[in-house]
Amino acid sequence: MMILSVDNIRFSYNSHPVIENISFSLEKGRLLAILGVNGAGKSTLLKCLNRVLRPQTGSVLLGKEDLHRLSQNAIARRMGYVPQQHPQTQLTVYESVLLGRRPHMGLTVGQTDYAVVDQIIGQMGLTDLALRPVSDLSGGEAQKVMIARALAQSPSILLLDEPTSNLDLKNQMEVMALIRNVVSSRGLMAIVAIHDLNLAVRFADRFLFIKDHQVHAMADKDDLCAEMIEAVYGVEVVIQQVGGHRVVVPV
C-alpha cells in the first residue's frame, strides 16, 4: 500500500520557528485534517510538503520516493495543491482545468490531456460551466474549478489550504463532500488545513492537531476526544451526536 511518510519537518522564518518536529503518515483513501489556532503553522506545513517552502530539516516520502529530491514539476505530478487564495483570471473553466495538465505535457496538448480534463469536468459537475470565465463564477463554483485543476495533475495526494473559507454553508458542505468523494472513489490521499472543526469531524477520518509549533496530538475518527480540542483551542467543548453525525459544541 502506498503511504505518505512525513518525518521531522521543521521550518523557520528568520530564525523564528513556525513548525518543528512534524511527523505523521497517511494511507491511500484517507482524508487528514490539520487543525490548530490561527498562526499555528497549518498553511506553512502544506507548503513544506510540496516544497513551495523548503523546510530546514525533514523528509517527505511517498512510498520509498523522497519527494524533496524531485523537481518541482515531478512533485506536481504527485501532489495537487489548492492554495487559500486564487488569482483572478479571465480563463474559462476548461482552460483553467487544462492548466493542471502542465506537469505532464510536452510541447503541445495531447489527446490524453484533453481526455483527462473532459473526464474531470464531468465528474465535478462543471460541464455546463466549461466555457464560462472563472471570474464570472460564484465562490463555490470557483473553488470546484481549483480542485478540478489539481485533480487534472493526476496526483496521488491533494493538499488543500482552507478550501471552505469565504463560502456559505451550502457550498462548504458541497466542497467538503466533493473532496471526501474524490478521495474515496479515486483512492487518493488528501490533507486539508481547515478552521471549521465540525466540517473536519464530519468529513475527515484522521486529525493532526498543531500547538506551539509541534504536533500536539494525532487521532483517528474514533479516537478523537474533547480533551484534545480543549488543549489546543483553550475552549471547553463536548462532542455529541446530532442527526447521525458527531458535532463539537463549546460549553
N, C-alpha and C positions, 0 to 999 in steps of 0.2 A: 504493500500500500504506500502511495506517495505521501510523504509527511513534510511539512514545513517546520524546520527547527531553527529557532532564534536563540542565540546564546550570547549573553553578556554584552548587550548593546549599551553603549554609553555615548552621549552627545552633550557638548557644552557650547554655549555662545560666549566667546571672550572669557573663557575660564569659569563661566557661571554654569553649573551643572543643570541640565534640563531633564535628562533621563539618565539613570545609572543602573547597571547590572540587570537589564531587562532580558529575561529568558522565558521562553514558552514554546510549545509545539502545537501543531494543528493538523488534523487529518482531512482528507477529501470529504466533501459533503457537509462540512461543519461551518457554522457562522459564529465568529468570535466578536463580541462587543468589547471595545476598550472604553473603560469608564473612569471618571475622576473629575475633580472640580476644574473650573476654568484655569488654564495655565498649568495643568498637571503634566503636559507633555504628550497628549494624545496625538495631535497632528504631527508633532516632531517625530514620534515613533513611526508613524506611517511613512513619512518621507525618508527616514533612515532605512526602512525595509527595502524600498525600491531605489535607493541611492540618489534620490533627489538631494538629500543631505548625506554627507559622508560621516558616519559615526567614528569617534576616536578609537573605539575598541568594539570587538564583537564580530559575529558571523551570522549569515542568513543562508541556510541550506535548504534546497528543495530536493528531497531525496539525498543523494550524495553530491549534488552540484552546488558549489559555492556561488551564489548569485552575485556577490560583490566582486567576483573575479571576472564577470562578464561585461561586455559592452552595454551601454545604456539601451541600444537597440535590441540586444539579446534579452535584457531584463524585461523590456516592454513586450516581448513575445511570451513571457511567462507571468507577468504581473500587469493587470489593468488597473489604472489609478483614476479615481474620480475625485478631484480636489473640491474644497469647500467653495471656492469662488470660480465661476465660469466666465471666460472672456466673452464679451458681446461680439456677435458675428452675424453677417448677412448671408452666410452659407445656408443652404437648405438643409433639412433634416437628413436627406440622403447623403449629401456631400459631407456633412459633419460625421455621420457614422462611417462613411468610407475612409475618412482620415484615420480611423482606428486600424486600418489595414497597412498603414505605412511601414511598420516594422517587418512586414512580410513581403513588401513589394520590391520588384526590380525597378527598371526604368519606366515601366508602364503598368497600368492597372490591368490585371489579368482576369480571365473568366472566373477563376476561383474566388478572387476578391469580390466580384460582383455577386456571386452566388452566396457567399458568406453574409454580405450586407443585406441582401434580399431576405435571407432566412431570419436574420436577427430582427430586422424591421417588422417582419410579420409576427414573430414571436412576441415582440414587445408591444404589439398593438399600435404601431406607428405608421401603418400603411397609408391611411388617409391623410397623414401629415407630411408625407415624404418629400413633397415639392414645396412646402412652406418654409420661409426663412425661420431659423431658430429664434431670432429676435422677436418674432411675432407670437411666440408660444407663451402659454401660462408657465408659472414656475414649476408645477408638477410635470407638465409635458417636457419642458426643457431638461429637467433632471432625468427623465426617462431616456432622452436622447443621449445625455452624457454617459449613462450606464450602458446604453446600446453601443456607443463608440468604444467604451472599454471592452465590451464583450467581443467586438469586431477584431480585437487584437488576438483572439483565441487563447486567452490566458488560462493558466491553472489556478490563479489566485486573483481575487478582486480586492482592492483596497479602496475604501470609501470614507471620506472625511466629512462628517456631519451631513449625510445625504438627505436628511429631512429638515434641515434648518430653513427657515423662512417659508415653509409650506403649511397650508391649512391642514386640519385634522384628517380630512378625507384623503388628501394627497400624501400625507405622512404614512397613513395605513397602506395606500396603494403602492408606494415606493418600497416600503419595507417588505410587503408581501411579495412584490416582484423580485427583490433581492433574494428572499428566502426560497422562492420557487426556482430561480435560476441556479442557486447553489445546489438544491436538491436534485433538480432534473438534469443538470449538466455535470454533476459530480465535481463541482468546483469547491474551493475554499474561499471564504470571504472574511475580511477583517474590517470592522466598522467602528470608527470613532464616533461616539454619539453621546449627547447630553440627556436625552429623554430615557429615564430608567424604565418606564413602562413599555415603551417601544422595544427596548433592549430585551426586557424579560419576556415579552410576547413572542419575539421572532428569533432571537439568538439562542444558541444552545451551549455556548461557553462564555465566560465573563472574566476579563482581566481588569483588576482594579489597580490604578496607579495612585500612590500617595507619597509625598516627599521624594519625588523623582524616581521611585522604585516600585516594583511590584509589591503591593500590599497583600493581595490575595488573588487566587485564580480558582474558579469553580465551574463545574458543570451545572446544567439547569437544575437538577435535583438537589444539588448541594448548596445552592445559593441561599443565604440567610440574612436576616435583618441586621445582625451584628456586623457583617462585612460592610454593608451600606452605611450604617451609622458611623463606623470608624473612619470611613473615607470622606463622607459628606458632613459629619458633625450634626446630623439631624436624626432624632429618634423616629423609627418607622416600624410598621408592621407589614407583613406580606400576607395578603388574603386572596381567596378565590372569589372571583366575580364573573358570572356568565361563563364559567368553564376556563377562565384564564387567571393566572396569578397577577396581582397588581400590588405595587408598592404604595403605601399610604403613609404620609407623615402624620405623626401624632403629637 
